[in-house]
Amino acid sequence: MRKRLVFVVVATLAACGGPRLPRDPTSGPPVVEVGGLAKDGPYRLGRADLAALPRRSFPAVDPATGAGAVYEGAAVAAVLADRVELKKGADLLVVRTADKEAIPVPLWIVRQFRPVLADSADGRPLDALVLAWPNVDQAGLETDPRALSWWARGVVGLDLVDSERSFGRALRPPPGAGDAVRLGAEQVGHFCIACHAVRGAGGTRGPDVVRAAAALSPDAFALRVAAHRLAPRAHPEVAPSRETIGNVQAFLRAVGAAQAAGSEDPAEERRPDERDDRRDR
């Protein structure tokens, strides 16, 4: 009786999910890769593979342009729940783009708001994949300062990582840091790290901000940030204040000083996916 019950439970669980993602595209060139802490990955998907996955559509407004459309594409939460087996510790989705951004999104956010990897808008094919969010029906999305950065254009990869071992370490203030450093770490996590790598985590679209923070005076750094094209990372009305910019520089300078003093763990300088791969070997 017990063996039969186990068989029924396993069969039921298998029926709830779908087939695993293909290791290589079933047809055509790959357009997106799912890797990191995805068991047996990375998986490389072509357009036909994406079209065969569970799909969803919803109206949304692109925060970069203000234009509304009905976006349709693979339902990211459903795919990660049913088609990918996650390794231990996977709690953060890092969205990689062709522009070398690495945008961190907590997995619980993905499961709650259910974005899509959109390949069409208003029924017309998109040239590049867009991670689109239902910000018309889910107005609460706009209350999170990170929400603007979660819209990703030109998506080429979805990496599952351990948040504490990757972005958590990257944004950890050095021991003994003051309030300005701690507040600056939070702002870097909200608005900067998607394009600028810190301690090996984040994107490489932008230059080395740790080095820039150390080289520039507070006034010069503030002018550089004020002139920076923040959209679509932030709307003009929420552009950072002079105090916020000072906190950001304080954190980046503290990181640079710790690195120069040799007090940083060298393992933290490897990129998050490299550390995760080594851990699982």
Sine and cosine of phi, psi and omega as CSV:
sin_phi,cos_phi,sin_psi,cos_psi,sin_omega,cos_omega
0.00,0.00,-0.67,0.74,-0.01,-1.00
-0.90,0.43,-0.68,0.73,0.01,-1.00
-0.88,0.47,-0.63,0.78,0.01,-1.00
-0.91,0.42,-0.65,0.76,0.02,-1.00
-0.89,0.46,-0.68,0.74,0.03,-1.00
-0.88,0.48,-0.67,0.74,0.00,-1.00
-0.89,0.46,-0.67,0.75,-0.01,-1.00
-0.90,0.43,-0.67,0.74,0.01,-1.00
-0.89,0.46,-0.72,0.69,0.01,-1.00
-0.88,0.47,-0.69,0.73,0.00,-1.00
-0.90,0.44,-0.63,0.78,0.01,-1.00
-0.91,0.42,-0.71,0.71,0.03,-1.00
-0.88,0.48,-0.67,0.75,0.01,-1.00
-0.89,0.45,-0.59,0.81,-0.02,-1.00
-0.94,0.33,-0.46,0.89,-0.03,-1.00
-0.95,0.32,-0.48,0.87,-0.02,-1.00
-0.99,-0.15,-0.04,-1.00,0.05,-1.00
-0.90,-0.44,-0.06,-1.00,0.05,-1.00
-0.90,0.43,0.49,-0.87,0.01,-1.00
-0.90,0.44,0.38,-0.92,0.04,-1.00
-0.89,0.45,0.51,-0.86,0.04,-1.00
-0.95,0.30,0.57,-0.82,0.04,-1.00
-0.94,0.35,-0.49,0.87,0.02,-1.00
-0.66,-0.75,0.42,-0.91,-0.04,-1.00
-0.84,0.55,0.65,-0.76,0.04,-1.00
-0.97,0.25,-0.39,0.92,0.07,-1.00
-0.31,-0.95,0.60,-0.80,0.03,-1.00
0.97,0.25,0.10,-1.00,-0.02,-1.00
-0.96,0.27,0.41,-0.91,0.06,-1.00
-0.94,0.35,0.60,-0.80,0.04,-1.00
-0.89,-0.46,-0.36,0.93,0.02,-1.00
-0.48,-0.88,0.54,-0.84,0.00,-1.00
-0.86,-0.52,0.69,-0.72,0.08,-1.00
-0.94,-0.35,0.89,-0.46,-0.10,-1.00
-0.57,-0.82,-0.52,-0.86,-0.08,-1.00
0.96,0.28,-0.79,-0.62,-0.02,-1.00
-1.00,0.05,0.66,0.75,0.13,-0.99
-0.99,-0.15,0.91,-0.42,-0.08,-1.00
-0.86,0.52,0.70,-0.71,0.00,-1.00
0.92,0.38,0.16,0.99,0.05,-1.00
-0.99,0.12,-0.03,-1.00,0.11,0.99
-0.98,0.19,0.42,-0.91,0.05,-1.00
-0.95,-0.33,0.74,-0.68,-0.01,-1.00
-0.91,-0.41,0.85,-0.53,-0.13,-0.99
-0.92,-0.40,0.67,-0.74,0.13,-0.99
-0.99,-0.12,0.01,-1.00,-0.02,-1.00
-0.87,0.50,-0.64,0.77,0.00,-1.00
-0.91,0.42,-0.60,0.80,0.03,-1.00
-0.91,0.42,-0.66,0.75,0.02,-1.00
-0.90,0.44,-0.64,0.77,-0.01,-1.00
-0.91,0.41,-0.42,0.91,-0.03,-1.00
-1.00,0.06,-0.15,0.99,-0.03,-1.00
-0.99,0.15,0.31,-0.95,0.09,-1.00
-0.81,0.58,0.73,-0.69,-0.12,-0.99
-0.86,-0.51,0.30,-0.95,-0.02,-1.00
-0.47,-0.88,0.46,-0.89,0.08,-1.00
-0.66,-0.75,0.45,-0.89,0.02,-1.00
-0.25,-0.97,0.37,-0.93,0.11,-0.99
-0.98,0.20,0.59,-0.81,0.01,-1.00
-0.42,-0.91,0.34,-0.94,0.05,-1.00
-0.90,-0.43,0.85,-0.52,0.04,-1.00
-0.93,0.37,0.89,-0.46,-0.06,-1.00
-0.92,0.38,-0.32,0.95,0.00,-1.00
-0.97,0.24,-0.55,0.83,-0.09,-1.00
-0.91,-0.41,-0.34,0.94,-0.09,-1.00
0.98,0.21,0.10,1.00,-0.03,-1.00
-1.00,0.03,0.67,-0.74,0.03,-1.00
-0.99,-0.12,0.49,-0.87,0.03,-1.00
-0.28,-0.96,0.25,-0.97,0.13,-0.99
-0.99,-0.13,0.92,-0.40,-0.04,-1.00
-1.00,-0.07,0.63,-0.78,0.03,-1.00
-0.69,-0.72,0.64,-0.77,0.03,-1.00
0.05,-1.00,-0.14,-0.99,0.00,-1.00
-0.89,0.45,0.74,-0.67,0.01,-1.00
-0.98,0.21,0.96,-0.29,-0.15,-0.99
-0.87,0.49,-0.71,0.70,-0.04,-1.00
-0.89,0.46,-0.67,0.75,0.00,-1.00
-0.91,0.41,-0.63,0.77,0.00,-1.00
-0.91,0.42,-0.72,0.70,-0.03,-1.00
-0.94,0.35,-0.48,0.88,0.00,-1.00
-0.98,0.18,-0.60,0.80,-0.16,-0.99
-0.95,-0.30,-0.38,0.93,-0.14,-0.99
-0.91,-0.41,-0.13,0.99,-0.04,-1.00
-0.75,-0.66,0.74,-0.67,0.12,-0.99
-1.00,-0.05,0.85,-0.52,-0.07,-1.00
-1.00,0.05,0.64,-0.77,0.11,-0.99
-0.98,0.21,0.26,-0.97,-0.02,-1.00
-0.85,0.52,0.71,-0.71,0.05,-1.00
1.00,-0.05,-0.18,0.98,-0.03,-1.00
-0.94,0.34,0.95,-0.32,0.00,-1.00
-0.65,-0.76,0.15,0.99,-0.03,-1.00
-0.66,-0.75,0.72,-0.69,0.08,-1.00
-0.98,-0.19,0.84,-0.55,0.05,-1.00
-0.96,-0.28,0.90,-0.45,-0.06,-1.00
-1.00,-0.07,0.90,-0.44,0.01,-1.00
-0.99,-0.12,0.64,-0.77,0.00,-1.00
-0.87,-0.50,0.24,-0.97,0.03,-1.00
-0.90,0.44,-0.39,0.92,0.04,-1.00
-1.00,0.08,0.18,0.98,0.06,-1.00
0.94,0.34,0.50,0.86,0.19,-0.98
-0.99,0.11,0.42,-0.91,0.10,-0.99
-0.68,-0.73,1.00,-0.09,-0.19,-0.98
-0.99,-0.14,0.91,-0.42,-0.01,-1.00
-0.99,0.11,0.76,-0.65,0.05,-1.00
-0.74,-0.67,0.86,-0.51,0.03,-1.00
-0.85,0.53,0.65,-0.76,-0.03,-1.00
-0.88,0.47,-0.53,0.85,0.00,-1.00
-0.92,0.39,-0.49,0.87,0.09,-1.00
-0.92,0.39,-0.68,0.73,0.03,-1.00
-0.87,0.49,-0.69,0.72,-0.04,-1.00
-0.94,0.35,-0.56,0.83,-0.04,-1.00
-0.97,0.24,-0.71,0.70,-0.13,-0.99
-0.99,-0.16,-0.23,0.97,0.16,-0.99
0.80,0.60,0.92,0.39,0.08,-1.00
-0.95,0.31,0.16,-0.99,0.08,-1.00
-0.83,-0.56,0.48,-0.88,0.17,-0.99
-1.00,0.01,1.00,0.06,-0.22,-0.97
-0.96,0.29,0.74,-0.67,0.13,-0.99
-0.91,-0.42,0.01,1.00,0.08,-1.00
-0.51,-0.86,0.46,-0.89,0.06,-1.00
-0.67,-0.74,0.81,-0.58,-0.08,-1.00
0.81,0.58,0.58,0.82,0.07,-1.00
0.99,0.16,-0.01,1.00,-0.01,-1.00
-0.97,-0.25,0.71,-0.71,-0.01,-1.00
-0.88,0.48,0.62,-0.79,0.08,-1.00
-1.00,-0.05,0.59,-0.81,0.01,-1.00
-0.92,0.40,-0.54,0.84,-0.01,-1.00
-0.69,-0.72,0.45,-0.89,-0.02,-1.00
-0.94,0.33,0.62,-0.78,0.00,-1.00
-0.82,-0.57,0.78,-0.63,0.17,-0.99
-0.99,0.13,0.97,-0.22,-0.11,-0.99
-0.96,-0.27,0.55,-0.84,-0.10,-1.00
-0.85,-0.53,0.59,-0.81,-0.06,-1.00
-0.98,0.19,0.91,0.41,-0.11,-0.99
-0.98,0.18,-0.04,1.00,0.12,-0.99
-0.99,0.10,-0.76,0.65,0.00,-1.00
-0.98,0.17,-0.42,0.91,-0.03,-1.00
-0.90,-0.43,0.97,0.22,-0.07,-1.00
-0.89,0.45,-0.39,0.92,0.00,-1.00
-0.89,0.46,-0.32,0.95,0.04,-1.00
-0.84,0.54,-0.62,0.78,-0.11,-0.99
-0.94,0.33,-0.21,0.98,-0.01,-1.00
-0.98,0.17,-0.23,0.97,0.01,-1.00
-1.00,-0.05,0.82,-0.57,-0.05,-1.00
-0.90,0.44,-0.29,0.96,0.01,-1.00
-1.00,0.08,-0.19,0.98,-0.17,-0.99
-0.87,0.50,-0.58,0.82,-0.02,-1.00
-0.90,0.44,-0.58,0.81,-0.01,-1.00
-0.97,0.25,-0.30,0.95,-0.02,-1.00
-0.96,0.29,-0.33,0.94,0.13,-0.99
-0.95,0.31,0.92,-0.40,-0.06,-1.00
-0.90,-0.44,0.71,-0.70,-0.02,-1.00
-0.90,-0.44,0.65,-0.76,-0.05,-1.00
0.95,0.30,0.68,0.73,-0.04,-1.00
-0.92,0.40,0.76,-0.65,0.05,-1.00
-0.83,-0.56,-0.17,0.99,-0.03,-1.00
-0.37,-0.93,0.54,-0.84,0.11,-0.99
-0.81,-0.59,0.95,-0.32,-0.03,-1.00
-0.95,-0.30,0.76,-0.66,0.06,-1.00
-0.99,-0.12,0.82,-0.57,-0.08,-1.00
-0.70,-0.71,0.21,-0.98,0.12,-0.99
-1.00,0.04,0.90,-0.43,-0.12,-0.99
-0.88,0.48,-0.63,0.78,-0.05,-1.00
-0.94,0.34,-0.61,0.79,-0.03,-1.00
-0.99,0.17,-0.19,0.98,-0.05,-1.00
-0.89,-0.46,-1.00,0.03,-0.08,-1.00
-0.95,0.32,-0.49,0.87,0.06,-1.00
-0.88,0.48,-0.70,0.71,0.05,-1.00
-0.92,0.39,-0.64,0.77,-0.03,-1.00
-0.88,0.47,-0.56,0.83,-0.09,-1.00
-0.98,-0.20,0.17,0.99,-0.02,-1.00
-0.98,0.21,0.84,-0.54,0.04,-1.00
-0.89,0.45,0.60,-0.80,0.08,-1.00
-0.86,0.51,0.43,-0.90,0.00,-1.00
-0.82,0.57,0.66,-0.75,0.03,-1.00
0.99,0.16,0.11,0.99,-0.04,-1.00
-0.92,0.38,0.51,-0.86,0.01,-1.00
-1.00,0.06,-0.07,-1.00,-0.05,-1.00
-0.89,0.46,-0.63,0.78,-0.02,-1.00
-0.87,0.49,-0.66,0.75,0.00,-1.00
-0.91,0.41,-0.69,0.73,-0.01,-1.00
-0.91,0.42,-0.67,0.75,0.05,-1.00
-0.92,0.40,-0.60,0.80,0.03,-1.00
-0.90,0.43,-0.61,0.79,0.04,-1.00
-0.87,0.50,-0.65,0.76,0.02,-1.00
-0.90,0.44,-0.68,0.73,0.00,-1.00
-0.92,0.39,-0.62,0.78,0.06,-1.00
-0.88,0.48,-0.65,0.76,0.04,-1.00
-0.91,0.42,-0.56,0.83,-0.01,-1.00
-0.97,0.24,-0.68,0.73,-0.25,-0.97
-0.84,-0.54,-0.24,0.97,-0.18,-0.98
-0.91,-0.42,-0.63,0.78,-0.26,-0.97
-0.94,0.34,-0.32,0.95,0.05,-1.00
-0.89,0.46,-0.50,0.86,-0.04,-1.00
-0.93,-0.36,-0.37,0.93,-0.09,-1.00
-0.84,-0.55,0.88,-0.48,-0.03,-1.00
-0.95,0.30,0.64,-0.77,0.10,-0.99
-0.77,-0.64,0.83,-0.55,-0.02,-1.00
0.80,0.60,0.60,0.80,0.08,-1.00
1.00,0.09,-0.06,1.00,0.03,-1.00
-0.94,-0.35,0.59,-0.81,0.02,-1.00
0.93,-0.36,-0.08,-1.00,-0.06,-1.00
-1.00,0.08,0.19,-0.98,0.04,-1.00
-0.83,-0.55,0.37,0.93,0.06,-1.00
-0.91,0.42,-0.62,0.78,-0.03,-1.00
-0.97,-0.23,0.13,-0.99,-0.05,-1.00
-0.96,0.28,0.05,-1.00,-0.01,-1.00
-0.95,0.31,0.97,-0.25,-0.06,-1.00
-0.98,0.20,-0.40,0.91,0.06,-1.00
-0.90,0.43,-0.69,0.72,0.03,-1.00
-0.92,0.39,-0.64,0.76,0.00,-1.00
-0.90,0.43,-0.65,0.76,0.00,-1.00
-0.90,0.44,-0.56,0.83,0.01,-1.00
-0.97,0.25,-0.53,0.85,-0.11,-0.99
-1.00,0.09,-0.46,0.89,-0.12,-0.99
-0.99,-0.14,0.54,-0.84,0.13,-0.99
-0.94,0.35,0.31,-0.95,0.05,-1.00
-0.82,0.57,-0.66,0.75,0.00,-1.00
-0.91,0.41,-0.70,0.71,-0.01,-1.00
-0.92,0.40,-0.63,0.78,0.02,-1.00
-0.91,0.42,-0.67,0.74,0.02,-1.00
-0.88,0.47,-0.66,0.75,0.04,-1.00
-0.91,0.42,-0.64,0.77,0.01,-1.00
-0.89,0.45,-0.70,0.72,0.00,-1.00
-0.93,0.36,-0.67,0.74,-0.01,-1.00
-0.88,0.48,-0.53,0.85,-0.01,-1.00
-1.00,0.06,-0.11,0.99,-0.06,-1.00
-0.94,0.33,0.64,-0.77,0.03,-1.00
-0.98,0.20,0.99,-0.11,-0.08,-1.00
-0.98,0.21,-0.51,0.86,-0.02,-1.00
-0.91,0.41,0.66,-0.75,0.09,1.00
-1.00,-0.01,0.28,0.96,-0.02,-1.00
-0.94,0.33,-0.42,0.91,0.05,-1.00
-0.37,-0.93,0.56,-0.83,0.11,-0.99
-0.96,0.27,0.47,-0.88,0.00,-1.00
-0.83,0.56,-0.56,0.83,-0.06,-1.00
-0.95,0.32,-0.22,0.98,0.05,-1.00
-0.90,-0.44,0.44,0.90,0.06,-1.00
-0.86,0.50,0.58,-0.81,-0.11,-0.99
-0.91,0.41,0.57,-0.82,0.06,-1.00
-0.98,0.22,0.19,-0.98,0.04,-1.00
-0.88,0.48,-0.60,0.80,0.02,-1.00
-0.91,0.41,-0.67,0.74,0.01,-1.00
-0.89,0.45,-0.68,0.73,0.02,-1.00
-0.88,0.47,-0.63,0.77,0.05,-1.00
-0.89,0.45,-0.62,0.79,0.05,-1.00
-0.91,0.42,-0.66,0.75,0.04,-1.00
-0.87,0.50,-0.73,0.69,0.00,-1.00
-0.90,0.43,-0.60,0.80,0.02,-1.00
-0.88,0.48,-0.69,0.73,0.02,-1.00
-0.91,0.42,-0.73,0.68,-0.04,-1.00
-0.90,0.43,-0.61,0.79,0.05,-1.00
-0.92,0.39,-0.61,0.79,0.02,-1.00
-0.90,0.43,-0.64,0.77,0.06,-1.00
-0.90,0.44,-0.72,0.69,0.01,-1.00
-0.88,0.48,-0.64,0.77,0.01,-1.00
-0.92,0.40,-0.64,0.77,0.02,-1.00
-0.91,0.41,-0.63,0.78,0.04,-1.00
-0.91,0.40,-0.67,0.74,-0.01,-1.00
-0.91,0.41,-0.52,0.85,-0.01,-1.00
-0.99,0.13,-0.12,0.99,0.00,-1.00
0.97,0.25,0.33,0.94,-0.02,-1.00
-1.00,-0.04,0.02,1.00,0.05,-1.00
-1.00,0.02,0.58,-0.82,0.07,-1.00
-0.94,0.34,0.85,-0.52,-0.01,-1.00
-0.84,0.54,-0.48,0.88,0.00,-1.00
-0.89,0.46,-0.44,0.90,-0.02,-1.00
-0.97,0.24,-0.19,0.98,0.01,-1.00
-0.99,0.10,-0.22,0.98,0.10,-0.99
-0.98,0.22,0.44,-0.90,0.01,-1.00
-0.93,0.38,0.46,-0.89,-0.09,-1.00
-0.83,0.56,-0.64,0.77,-0.04,-1.00
-0.93,0.37,-0.51,0.86,0.04,-1.00
-0.93,0.36,-0.64,0.77,0.02,-1.00
-0.92,0.38,-0.66,0.76,-0.03,-1.00
-0.91,0.42,-0.65,0.76,0.01,-1.00
-0.89,0.46,-0.66,0.75,-0.02,-1.00
-0.91,0.40,-0.62,0.78,0.00,-1.00
-0.89,0.45,-0.56,0.83,-0.10,-1.00
-1.00,0.03,-0.06,1.00,-0.01,-1.00
-0.98,0.21,0.00,0.00,0.00,0.00
